[in-house]
């Protein structure tokens, strides 16, 4: 190849000091690993849900966790937190109410609004499921060698800090945010294209 002939993109990316290709591959490797970890957390959540004797779906569990953290709240607020249409949230609330897991009551400060809150039965159920999942995750972490465990906290903290800076973490940042919100995650139901329903 003559000195005047331009080099290919592949040659440029592999040239000393280019570094772009290597960084891209590293980012892709980390992305794949994080997606695998995300699927693991979802699987552990499903297993924790199966450990209780109440028939619930993962989206319904996410609704209950939201109410546990945020409630009492209106249907509109719940729909916004779950990123679904109010009509979708309403159907879910009706199913949960039928199982005596959610109460709907008039807002004392605004009689035109209805507030949603967990029943004592739902509070105990959510606590059991989250405890089961936390125990399972801890058991996995304890299987890791000490050196590998030591690097997890700063790495994951840096990741969540980056997400905060990009405004990617749902508020409040607690179990609601930790229950995964990726598009293909069953904990984050995709709403059908429907019109909004009333409260």
C-alpha positions in Angstrom: 0.0 0.0 0.0 1.4 3.4 -0.9 1.7 6.2 1.6 -0.9 8.2 -0.3 -3.5 5.5 -0.2 -6.0 6.0 2.7 -6.2 3.2 5.3 -9.4 1.3 5.9 -11.6 1.9 9.0 -10.6 -1.5 10.4 -6.9 -0.6 10.1 -7.5 2.8 11.6 -9.3 1.3 14.6 -6.6 -1.2 15.3 -3.8 1.4 14.9 -1.8 2.3 17.9 -3.5 5.1 19.9 -6.8 4.7 18.0 -8.5 3.0 21.0 -12.0 3.5 19.7 -12.6 -0.1 18.7 -11.3 -1.5 21.9 -13.5 0.9 23.9 -16.5 -0.1 21.8 -15.9 -3.8 22.4 -15.5 -3.2 26.1 -18.8 -1.3 26.3 -20.5 -4.0 24.4 -19.1 -6.7 26.7 -20.3 -4.7 29.7 -23.7 -4.2 28.1 -24.2 -7.9 27.5 -23.1 -8.8 31.1 -25.5 -6.2 32.5 -28.4 -7.5 30.4 -27.7 -11.0 31.7 -27.6 -9.7 35.3 -30.9 -7.9 34.6 -32.5 -11.2 33.4 -31.2 -12.9 36.5 -32.9 -10.3 38.8 -36.1 -10.7 36.9 -35.9 -14.5 37.3 -35.3 -14.2 41.0 -38.2 -11.8 41.3 -40.4 -14.4 39.5 -39.2 -17.1 41.8 -39.9 -15.0 44.8 -43.4 -14.3 43.6 -44.0 -18.0 43.1 -43.1 -18.6 46.7 -46.3 -17.0 48.0 -49.8 -18.4 47.7 -51.4 -15.5 46.0 -51.7 -15.6 42.2 -49.9 -12.4 41.0 -48.1 -11.4 37.9 -44.8 -9.5 37.9 -46.5 -6.3 36.6 -49.1 -6.6 39.5 -46.2 -7.0 42.0 -44.6 -3.9 40.6 -47.8 -2.0 41.1 -48.0 -3.2 44.7 -44.4 -2.2 45.3 -45.1 1.3 43.9 -48.1 1.7 46.2 -46.0 0.4 49.2 -43.4 3.1 48.4 -45.6 6.0 47.2 -49.1 5.4 48.6 -51.7 6.6 49.2 -51.7 8.0 45.6 -54.2 8.6 42.9 -54.7 6.4 39.9 -53.1 9.0 37.6 -50.0 9.1 39.8 -49.8 5.3 39.8 -50.1 5.1 36.0 -47.4 7.8 35.6 -45.0 5.9 37.9 -45.6 2.6 36.0 -45.5 4.4 32.7 -48.8 3.0 31.5 -52.1 4.4 30.4 -54.5 5.2 33.2 -57.0 2.7 31.7 -54.3 0.0 32.0 -53.6 1.0 35.6 -57.3 1.0 36.4 -57.8 -2.6 35.1 -54.8 -3.7 37.2 -56.1 -1.9 40.3 -59.5 -3.6 39.8 -57.9 -7.0 39.7 -55.8 -6.3 42.8 -58.9 -4.9 44.6 -60.8 -8.1 43.8 -58.0 -10.0 45.7 -58.3 -7.6 48.6 -54.8 -6.2 48.0 -55.7 -2.6 47.2 -58.2 -0.2 48.8 -59.8 2.8 46.9 -61.0 5.6 49.1 -62.0 9.2 48.6 -59.3 11.8 49.2 -60.2 13.8 52.3 -58.6 16.8 50.8 -60.4 16.5 47.4 -63.5 14.5 47.2 -63.3 14.3 43.5 -60.1 12.2 43.8 -59.8 8.6 44.8 -56.7 7.4 46.6 -55.1 4.0 46.3 -53.4 2.2 49.1 -52.3 -1.3 50.1 -54.3 -3.4 52.4 -52.6 -5.0 55.4 -52.7 -8.3 53.4 -50.9 -6.7 50.5 -48.3 -5.1 52.8 -47.4 -8.4 54.3 -47.3 -10.1 50.8 -45.0 -7.5 49.3 -42.7 -7.7 52.4 -42.5 -11.5 52.0 -41.7 -11.4 48.3 -39.0 -8.7 48.6 -37.4 -10.5 51.5 -37.4 -13.7 49.5 -35.7 -12.0 46.6 -33.2 -10.1 48.7 -32.2 -13.4 50.4 -31.7 -15.1 47.1 -29.6 -12.3 45.8 -27.5 -12.2 49.0 -27.0 -16.0 48.7 -25.6 -15.5 45.2 -23.3 -12.6 46.2 -21.9 -14.7 49.1 -20.8 -17.3 46.6 -18.5 -14.9 45.0 -14.8 -14.7 46.1 -14.0 -11.6 48.3 -12.0 -9.9 45.5 -14.9 -10.1 43.0 -17.4 -8.9 45.6 -15.1 -5.9 46.4 -15.3 -4.5 42.9 -19.0 -4.9 42.5 -20.1 -2.1 44.8 -18.0 0.7 43.3 -18.8 -0.5 39.8 -22.6 -0.7 40.4 -22.5 2.6 42.3 -20.8 4.3 39.4 -23.5 2.8 37.0 -26.4 4.1 39.1 -24.7 7.5 39.5 -24.4 7.7 35.7 -28.1 6.8 35.4 -28.9 9.6 37.9 -27.0 12.1 35.8 -29.0 11.1 32.8 -32.3 11.1 34.7 -32.9 7.4 34.0 -33.7 6.3 37.5 -37.4 6.4 38.5 -38.3 8.5 41.6 -38.4 7.7 44.4 -35.2 5.6 43.9 -36.0 2.6 46.0 -37.5 -0.8 45.3 -39.6 0.7 42.5 -36.5 1.7 40.7 -34.8 -1.6 41.5 -37.5 -3.7 39.9 -36.1 -3.2 36.4 -37.7 -1.0 33.8 -36.3 -2.2 30.5 -38.6 -2.6 27.6 -38.5 -6.4 27.4 -38.8 -6.8 31.2 -42.1 -8.3 32.4 -41.9 -6.0 35.4 -42.4 -3.1 33.1 -45.6 -3.8 31.2 -46.1 -2.3 27.8 -49.6 -0.7 27.7 -51.9 -1.2 24.7 -52.8 1.8 22.7 -55.9 2.9 24.5 -57.4 6.2 25.6 -57.0 7.4 29.1 -59.6 6.4 31.6 -61.0 8.5 34.4 -59.9 8.1 38.0 
